[in-house]
């Protein structure tokens, strides 16, 4: 299964002829799942970019790979690795690898509910917004999630995943907590095209550098399915 979503924003808008405002932005996602046998291989990528005049306001990217072993069993194991960056917030970059014990609490034709409990190793490099110095951090975290996929009608489905990650940072002698969630609502238009709505948010109680602890995004787009 393969799914790609793309969007583009380009415009020139200004109230004064000598002060134009030029905006250029794009977003694209490529997601793929391969089922060669009793295991599954998952690939997820997401890239966002926004420039206003000569200034970059958003430059975010994520590449994620995951293997789920014995996917049909009620209890199984998955391993994963991820690379991401967020230049505007100063993350350059984050590397994550880990594993999860998964439990399929509900599995039917209309709904799937999965609970995951695992651990990750995380390496981050941040640019301090005031001093511009590099801040690197490495530690292990507990990583847990709830994943729900539900068919509301033959043409509408919703899927959401919420992660809670916590790790003890000896540098500050305290726990760092992170919650992030993604909610997707898909409306089928034809056999190949669908209308996609996505809401994402992330919260960190103790950011590595002084940045906004809560961020969110809402997106709409057209998806092409093969």
Beta strands, then each sheet from edge to edge (+ up, - down):
strand 1: 2-12
strand 2: 22-34
strand 3: 40-52
strand 4: 55-69
strand 5: 75-86
strand 6: 91-107
strand 7: 111-127
strand 8: 134-153
strand 9: 156-169
strand 10: 174-188
strand 11: 193-204
strand 12: 214-225
sheet 1: 1+ 2- 3+ 4- 5+ 6- 7+ 8- 9+ 10- 11+ 12- 1+
end
